[in-house]
């Protein structure tokens, strides 16, 4: 929030002004002292000099009846996974709010009925704090920032003091199997020592500990979900082939691996829902399918699916994956096979897509035309 308040009397003045001019619903907005990271809102005599009521109003867009709902989810990071999960639980009657980093996406999400805030690493964490305590569930899907770490946890004490007497019951953090580092192709489970080899991996591991510790301090159910490579409609090897997209840097790094852990977005949503239904204390779950097949194998399967459904579409193209990866055979970078046994046993999850084959088949089955591959 650009005009967050450092003094109680300043906060009261701003709230009165906004109520007079903005006309937004009266909600349980607490007078927590929240210092602004960028703006001094008081002059020398202590009176406010700059007030952005629209910013405060953006943090309390839910109606009174929505705040009374027993299931209120705040999703920090409504990207590919966050949005799909939001749509699924909204259809089940949940009240869902979230954040994103793009103005156009914010408008798109609002048209879908979501209360959305633009996320700024320096300001949004403070903006959403006053109302975050009124949600019953919190899903964190924001990656850590290089050199900074988790943008919410850097306000850890403020976050803890805000949520301690709130309504929060469940907290989930989306992490990555990348925190395990290398295991030489051995199977790894949640008890395997995490040894990330990249800065992002180390920051993710630190964020995992931070969110789990917050859950312990609050006495609520908190889980970390270590996701494999995420795919789904609009984001799969089928889409890459049809759109003739270049490989991303991450795909280039994974293309020569003997093993690749992956998970369909629908199964991620299934795991999150199961965790909410069967909350544990402070646990970590690997969220991957049963088949850590190499990416080259999955890509070849996707190529065959496209050729079978639209004969001739790929007639003048070469399978880029097989030609580009041939000179990197034998690389062991990041090699590991990730076990999902705990996820299945404790959450009772039965994967809809235990292998990339059923996942890719379901994606192409949803396409009527070869260019209808974006959600």
N, C-alpha and C positions, 0 to 999 in steps of 0.2 A: 504494500500500500504506500503510495508516494507521500501521503500526508498522515502517516501514523503518528500517534501522539505519545509524548514522553511525560505528560503531566495529567492527573485525573481531571482537573478543571478544564484543560484544553479539550480532552475527549468529550466531556459533557457539552461544551460549546459546539463542537462539530456535529455531534449527534442531534442537537436541537436545530441547528441550521439545516441539516439534511432532512429532518422530519418535516420542517416547514416548507422547504422548497422541492423536495424530491417525492414525497408521498409514498414511501415504501412501507411494506408491512412491518409491524412491530414484532421483533423476534428476540429470543434470549441472547442478546449481544452483550458480552461481558466486558467490564472495564479493566481488562488486563493491561498493564503498562507495557507498551510495545514500542521500543525506540526505532526510529526510521534509520535505515542504513545510509540514506543519501540526502534527506531533506530536513532542515531545521525549520519547524513550523511555528516557532515562537519568536517574537521580537524581543528587544531588551527589557520591555516592561512586562513580558510574560504573556502577551496576547497573541493569538494566532495570526500569522501573516500570509499563509497560503493553505487553502483547503480545497481538496478535490472530492466533493461529496459523491460524484459518480463512481469513484474508485471504491469507496466504502459500500455504496449501494450494490456494486457488482458482487460483493462477497456475501450478500444476504438476499439473493433472488428467490429463494424458496418461499412458498406461501405458508401461512400458519398451519394449515391442514397437512402440508407435506412434512413439516417439522414434527408433526405428531405421529407420522408413520413409524411402525416398529422396526423397519428395515431401511436404513439410510446409509448409502455408500458414498464415500468420497474417494475418487480415483485420481491420484497424482500422476499424470502422464497418460492421457487418452490417445495413445498411439495405436499401432496395429492390434495388439492384445487388449489394451485397455478399452478401446472402443467396442470391440466385438463382445467382450465380457459385459460391458455396460449395457449394450443392446439386449443381451440375453436376460440379465436380471431385471432390467426395466420392464421387459415383457412379462415378468413374473410378479410385477407389482412393486418393485423396489423404487425408492426415490434415489436418483443418481446425480451427483455433481462431479465435476472433474476439472482438470487443467490441460492446456495444450500450449504450444509455442507459436502458432501461426494464426494470423487474423482470419484468413479465409477458412481454415479448418474450424476455428471457433464459431464462425457463422454457420458452417455446415452442421456442426454438432448441435448448435442451438435450434436449427430447423428440425432436428431429429428429436427435440424435446428435452435436451440436457441443459443444465445450468453449468456454464463453462467459464473459467477464468483464464486469461492469458498468463502464461508462466514466465516470470523473469527471475533468474537465479538469485538476484540480489534483493528483490522486493516482494515477490509473490509469496514466499514462505511466510513473511510477516503479515501479508494481507489476509491470508486464509486462516491464520491462527485463531482469531477471535471466535470464528464460527465452527472451527474444526471439532471442538469438543461436543458439538451437538449431533455429530454423526455417530452411528452405531458401529460402522465398519470402515476401515481405511485400507486401501490397496495402493502401495507405492510402486510405481513403474517408471521412475525417473532415474536414468543412469547417473553415476557420479561424474563430476566434472574434473578434468585433468588439472592437477595442481591444487584443487580445492576440496574435492570429495563430495559427499552427499549434500546438496544445497539446503535440505531441510534440517539435517542433523547438525549443521554448523550453528543452528539456533537451539541446540539440544535442551538446555536448561529451561528456556522459554517454552519450548514445545512440551516438556514434561510438566511444568507448572500449569500450563493451560489445560492439558488433557487429564490431569490427575483426578479432578472431581467431575469429569464429563460423562458422556454416555457410551464411550467407546468400549466395545466388547471383543473385537477381533481386528488383528492387524496382519497384513500380508506384504511381504517384500519380494519382488521379482528380481532374482539374481541370475547367474549363469554358471553352467558347468565348467566354464573357463577358469574358475577359481581353483580347480584341481591341478592345473598345470599339466605336466607330462607324467605318464605312468608306464611308458614303454609298451602300450597296448594291453596292459593288465586291466581287469575289471575293478572299478572303484565304486564304493558306496558312500553314504553320508559320513561314515566314521573314518574314511580314508583321509589322511592329513592333507589339508588344502595347501597348495604351494604354487600360487599364481606366478607366472613368468612375465607378465606385462603390468604396466602401471594401472591400466583399467581394471585388471583382475585383482590387483592388490587393493584398489579403492573399493571395489565391490565387496571384497571380503571384509574390509573395515566397516562398510555400510551394513552388511549383514549383522555384524556384532552389535553395531549401534542400535539398530531397530529391535533386535532381540532383547537387548538390555533395557530399552525403553518399555517393551512389553512386560518384562519382569518388574520394573519399577512401578508400572501402572497396575500390575496384577491381572493382566488380561491375556487372552490367547494371542500368541504371536508366532508366525511361521515364516520361514524363508523358503522360496521355491527356486531351485537351481534349474533353469530351463536349458534344454538342448537347442539346436538350431531351429528357429521358429519358421513354420511355413503354413500356408493356407490359401484360400481364394485370393488371387491378385498378387500373391507372394510365394511363388513356387518355381521349380524348374520348368514346369509346363508354361508358365507365363514368360519366363526368360526366353524359352525357345520361340514361342509365338511372336513375342515383341522384338526379337533379335536384340535383346539387351546385352550390353557388355557386362562381364563379370565384375562384381564389386571386389574391393580389396580383401574383404573377409572370405569371399568365395574363392578368390585366387589362392589364399592361404590354405583353404581346406581341400582344394581339388585333388591334391596328391596324397591325402591321408588314407590310410587303410581302413580307419574307422571314423564314422561321423555320427554323433548323437543328434537326434532331431525329434521334434514333437509337433503335431498338428495343433493349430490354434484352438480347435474345438475341444481337444483333449486337455489343453491348458485350462480352459473355462470349466471343464468337468472337474478337474482336480481342485480348482479354487472353490467351486460350489461344495464339493465333498468336504473340504477343510472347514468351511463355514458350518456345515451340518454336523461335523465331528471335530470340533475344535480341540487341539492339544495344547499343552502348556507353551513350550518354546522349542519348536522342532524345525528341522531342516529336511526338505524333500527334494530328491532328484526327480525332475519331470521330463522324462524321455520315453521314447517308444521301445519296443523289444528288439529292434533290428538296427544295430549301429553300422549299417552298410556304408561303403565308401560313396562319396558324392558322385563319382564318375558312374557308378552302377545305377544310382537313382536317376541321374541325368539321361542315361541311355534308355532307361525304362520310360521316362517321360517322352523322349523322342519317338519311341515306338507308339505310345498312346496317341500322340499328335498325328503321326503318319496314318494310323489306322482310322482315326476319326475323320481326318480331312486329307485323303489321298492326293498327292501332288503338291500340297502346300509347301513342303520342304524339299521339293525336287531339285532346286538349284542351290541348296545350302549344304554345308558340311557340318557335321556334329562338332561344334567348336570345342566342347569339353574334352573329347578324346584326343584331339590334335594338340591342344594347348597343354594338357597335363602329361603328355608322354615323356617329356624331358625332365620331369621332376619325380619320377618314381623312386621309391626308397626313402623319401623323407619321413622322419619319425616325429616331426614337430607337432606337439599337441596330441600325440596318439594316446587314446584311452577308450575304454568301453565302460559306459556308465550304467550302473544297475538301478532299476526302478522298483526293486522288491519292497522297500519300505512304503512307498506310495501306494502300492497295490494292497499290502497287508493292513496298514493302519487306516487308510482312507477308503478301502473297499472299492477302488477304482478298477473298472474293466474298460480298457482302452477301446475307443471306437476305431482307431487307426493304429494297430500294433506294429504296422510296417509302413514304409513309404509307399508301398504298392497300393494299399487300400486308400491311403491319403491322397495320392495323385489321381487315382481313378475317380474318387469322389469330386475332386476339383474339376477334372475335364468333363465329368458327367453334368456339371452345372452350366457348362458353356453351350449355347446354341450355335454361336458363330465363333470363329477363331480369334476375333478381336474383342470378345466380351470377357476379357480375363481380369478386369479390374473391378473390385467391389463397388 
